[in-house]
């Protein structure tokens, strides 16, 4: 919950600063950058799990 609040606060602050300094174009660019970073993190995480495709599901709380 704390991380969600901090992330929202940082996003609001960055968006406000971008708008004040450079206008709506900078806000749109900031949103596009955040979306690209999220996509990159997803793809990197997905690439690491490709070998687990045939593995059996593990119950929650068990170590591999």
Secondary structure by P-SEA (a helix, b strand, c coil): caaaaaaaaaaaaaaaaaaacccaaaaaaaaaaaaaaaaaaaaaaaaaaccccccccccccccc
